[in-house]
Amino acid sequence: MESPTIKSFKLRGTRITSAQLDARHRLWATYGVDLTNQKIDLKELFGGREKVVAEIGFGMGEATIAIAQSDPETGFLAIDVHQPGIGKVLSVIEDSKIENIRVMDEDVHLIFAKMIPNDSFDAVHLFFPDPWPKTRHHKRRIVNLSFINLVADKLKVGAHFNIATDWVHYAQSMQEVFAQSDRFEGGVIRRPEWRPLTRFEGQGIRKDHEVTDLAYRKIK
């Protein structure tokens, strides 16, 4: 695993609204999961659901909420450190009475290493991670060999690691990283019908960003 001093995310200006802050304070005890050194019983956490998906870096939660609502029999563990997004997702969970999302507010490396049993997830989603476009910042990109092997540990055999990025060079870098691992097979695919087109993605498309979807299946 990469050094904990090199983070794949940057805490930016919060600009959290009073409603988002209120939701964060009121609803965390119900829908949030704190970081501990204890492994999570995911089936128990999601009310007996057998299938669980990890959503890494959900932003304002638009895609996560839509995917979870379309698949109520699957549990979704939504992971991010962006406080406005966390508040927004918690608020929507309450307003829409969504029962199959739980939220974690911590670095995904720590969560996976400390709390997730091996062979647990039916899929992992990583949509539009920070591309860190400057060469000197490439070491901060989350998709590196140590991270995809950590993800492989937590996926069931046959489960998929689904990724989308609107930076062509990052997509190319991801393919190079996966080519170094013998635990996955896959590559570039067409956008899956189940992955919604979000406002964030639409903004990138309007700026002529080329979106690449990738899917890799764990083979061992």
C-alpha positions as CSV (number, residue, x, y, z in Angstrom):
1,M,0.0,0.0,0.0
2,E,1.3,3.5,-0.8
3,S,2.5,5.7,2.1
4,P,-0.3,7.2,4.1
5,T,1.4,10.6,3.7
6,I,0.5,10.5,-0.1
7,K,-3.2,11.0,-0.4
8,S,-5.3,10.4,-3.6
9,F,-7.6,13.2,-2.6
10,K,-7.4,16.8,-1.5
11,L,-9.7,18.4,1.0
12,R,-11.0,21.4,-0.8
13,G,-13.1,24.4,0.4
14,T,-16.2,23.0,2.1
15,R,-18.9,25.5,1.2
16,I,-21.2,23.3,3.1
17,T,-24.8,24.6,3.5
18,S,-26.6,24.7,6.8
19,A,-29.0,22.0,5.5
20,Q,-26.1,19.7,4.6
21,L,-24.4,20.3,8.0
22,D,-27.6,19.6,9.8
23,A,-28.0,16.3,7.9
24,R,-24.4,15.4,8.7
25,H,-25.0,15.9,12.4
26,R,-28.5,14.4,12.7
27,L,-28.2,11.4,10.4
28,W,-24.7,10.1,10.8
29,A,-25.6,7.9,13.8
30,T,-28.2,6.2,11.6
31,Y,-26.6,6.0,8.2
32,G,-22.9,6.6,8.8
33,V,-20.2,4.1,9.7
34,D,-17.2,5.2,11.7
35,L,-13.7,4.0,11.0
36,T,-12.5,1.3,13.6
37,N,-10.1,-1.6,13.7
38,Q,-13.0,-4.1,13.6
39,K,-14.1,-5.9,10.4
40,I,-17.6,-5.0,9.2
41,D,-20.3,-7.7,8.9
42,L,-21.6,-6.2,5.6
43,K,-24.6,-8.5,5.5
44,E,-25.7,-7.4,8.9
45,L,-24.9,-3.7,8.1
46,F,-27.3,-3.9,5.1
47,G,-30.1,-5.7,6.7
48,G,-29.4,-9.2,5.4
49,R,-28.6,-8.2,1.8
50,E,-26.2,-10.7,0.2
51,K,-24.8,-8.3,-2.4
52,V,-22.7,-5.3,-1.5
53,V,-21.0,-2.7,-3.7
54,A,-18.4,-0.1,-2.7
55,E,-18.9,3.4,-4.2
56,I,-15.6,5.2,-3.9
57,G,-15.5,9.0,-4.2
58,F,-19.2,9.7,-4.7
59,G,-19.0,13.5,-4.8
60,M,-22.4,14.9,-4.4
61,G,-23.9,11.4,-4.7
62,E,-26.0,11.8,-7.8
63,A,-24.8,8.6,-9.4
64,T,-24.7,6.6,-6.2
65,I,-28.3,7.5,-5.2
66,A,-29.6,6.7,-8.7
67,I,-27.8,3.3,-8.9
68,A,-28.9,2.4,-5.3
69,Q,-32.5,3.3,-6.0
70,S,-32.5,1.1,-9.2
71,D,-31.1,-1.9,-7.3
72,P,-32.7,-1.9,-3.8
73,E,-31.7,-5.6,-3.1
74,T,-28.0,-4.6,-3.1
75,G,-26.2,-2.7,-0.4
76,F,-24.0,0.3,-1.3
77,L,-21.2,1.4,0.9
78,A,-20.6,5.0,-0.2
79,I,-17.1,6.3,0.7
80,D,-16.0,10.0,0.4
81,V,-14.4,12.8,2.5
82,H,-16.2,15.6,0.8
83,Q,-18.4,17.1,3.6
84,P,-21.1,18.8,1.4
85,G,-21.5,15.6,-0.6
86,I,-21.9,13.5,2.6
87,G,-24.5,15.9,4.0
88,K,-26.3,15.9,0.7
89,V,-26.4,12.1,0.4
90,L,-27.6,11.7,4.0
91,S,-30.3,14.2,3.4
92,V,-31.5,12.4,0.3
93,I,-31.4,9.0,2.1
94,E,-33.7,10.5,4.7
95,D,-36.1,12.3,2.3
96,S,-36.3,9.4,-0.2
97,K,-36.4,6.7,2.5
98,I,-33.5,4.9,0.9
99,E,-32.6,1.8,3.0
100,N,-29.6,0.4,1.1
101,I,-26.9,3.1,1.4
102,R,-24.4,3.5,4.2
103,V,-21.8,6.3,4.2
104,M,-18.2,6.3,5.4
105,D,-16.1,9.5,5.8
106,E,-12.4,8.4,5.6
107,D,-9.6,7.4,3.2
108,V,-10.7,4.3,1.3
109,H,-7.2,2.8,1.8
110,L,-7.7,2.7,5.5
111,I,-11.3,1.5,5.3
112,F,-10.5,-1.4,3.0
113,A,-7.4,-2.4,5.0
114,K,-8.9,-2.1,8.5
115,M,-12.6,-2.9,8.1
116,I,-13.5,-4.9,5.0
117,P,-13.1,-8.7,5.0
118,N,-11.5,-10.2,1.9
119,D,-13.8,-11.5,-0.8
120,S,-16.7,-9.3,0.3
121,F,-17.7,-7.0,-2.5
122,D,-19.8,-7.9,-5.6
123,A,-18.5,-4.8,-7.3
124,V,-16.4,-1.7,-6.7
125,H,-17.2,1.6,-8.5
126,L,-14.7,4.4,-9.0
127,F,-16.3,7.1,-11.1
128,F,-14.3,10.2,-12.1
129,P,-11.5,10.1,-9.6
130,D,-9.2,13.2,-9.4
131,P,-6.9,12.9,-12.4
132,W,-4.1,14.8,-10.8
133,P,-3.1,16.0,-14.4
134,K,0.3,17.5,-13.5
135,T,3.1,15.1,-13.9
136,R,4.6,15.8,-10.5
137,H,1.2,14.8,-9.0
138,H,0.7,11.5,-10.8
139,K,1.9,9.7,-7.6
140,R,-1.3,10.9,-6.0
141,R,-3.6,9.1,-8.5
142,I,-5.6,6.5,-6.7
143,V,-5.4,3.9,-9.5
144,N,-1.9,2.4,-8.9
145,L,-0.8,-1.2,-8.5
146,S,-1.0,-1.4,-4.7
147,F,-4.5,0.0,-4.7
148,I,-5.9,-2.3,-7.4
149,N,-4.4,-5.3,-5.5
150,L,-6.1,-4.0,-2.4
151,V,-9.4,-3.8,-4.3
152,A,-8.8,-7.3,-5.6
153,D,-8.4,-8.6,-2.1
154,K,-11.9,-7.2,-1.2
155,L,-13.7,-8.3,-4.3
156,K,-15.3,-11.7,-4.7
157,V,-13.8,-13.8,-7.6
158,G,-15.8,-12.9,-10.7
159,A,-16.8,-9.5,-9.4
160,H,-16.0,-6.3,-11.3
161,F,-14.0,-3.1,-10.6
162,N,-15.9,-0.5,-12.7
163,I,-14.2,2.8,-13.5
164,A,-14.9,6.0,-15.5
165,T,-12.7,8.9,-16.2
166,D,-12.9,12.0,-18.5
167,W,-9.1,12.3,-18.8
168,V,-7.8,10.2,-21.7
169,H,-4.2,10.1,-20.4
170,Y,-5.5,8.8,-17.0
171,A,-7.5,6.1,-18.8
172,Q,-4.4,5.1,-20.6
173,S,-2.4,5.1,-17.3
174,M,-5.1,2.9,-15.7
175,Q,-4.8,0.3,-18.5
176,E,-1.1,0.2,-18.0
177,V,-1.5,-0.3,-14.3
178,F,-4.0,-3.2,-14.7
179,A,-1.7,-4.8,-17.3
180,Q,0.8,-5.2,-14.5
181,S,-1.6,-7.3,-12.4
182,D,-2.5,-10.9,-13.0
183,R,-5.6,-10.7,-10.8
184,F,-7.9,-8.9,-13.3
185,E,-9.0,-9.2,-16.9
186,G,-10.9,-6.5,-18.9
187,G,-10.4,-3.1,-20.3
188,V,-12.3,-0.3,-22.1
189,I,-16.1,-0.8,-22.5
190,R,-19.1,1.2,-23.6
191,R,-20.8,3.2,-20.9
192,P,-23.0,0.7,-19.0
193,E,-26.7,1.5,-19.1
194,W,-26.9,1.2,-15.3
195,R,-24.3,4.1,-14.9
196,P,-26.3,7.3,-15.0
197,L,-25.0,10.4,-16.9
198,T,-24.5,12.9,-14.1
199,R,-24.3,16.7,-14.3
200,F,-20.6,16.5,-13.5
201,E,-20.0,14.2,-16.5
202,G,-22.2,16.4,-18.7
203,Q,-20.1,19.4,-17.8
204,G,-16.9,17.5,-18.9
205,I,-18.5,16.4,-22.1
206,R,-19.5,20.0,-22.9
207,K,-15.8,20.9,-22.4
208,D,-15.0,18.2,-25.0
209,H,-13.6,15.8,-22.4
210,E,-13.6,12.2,-23.7
211,V,-15.2,9.8,-21.2
212,T,-13.7,6.3,-20.9
213,D,-15.4,3.5,-19.1
214,L,-13.3,0.5,-18.0
215,A,-14.4,-2.8,-16.4
216,Y,-12.1,-5.3,-14.9
217,R,-13.2,-8.7,-13.6
218,K,-11.3,-10.3,-10.6
219,I,-10.0,-13.7,-11.8
220,K,-8.0,-14.6,-8.7
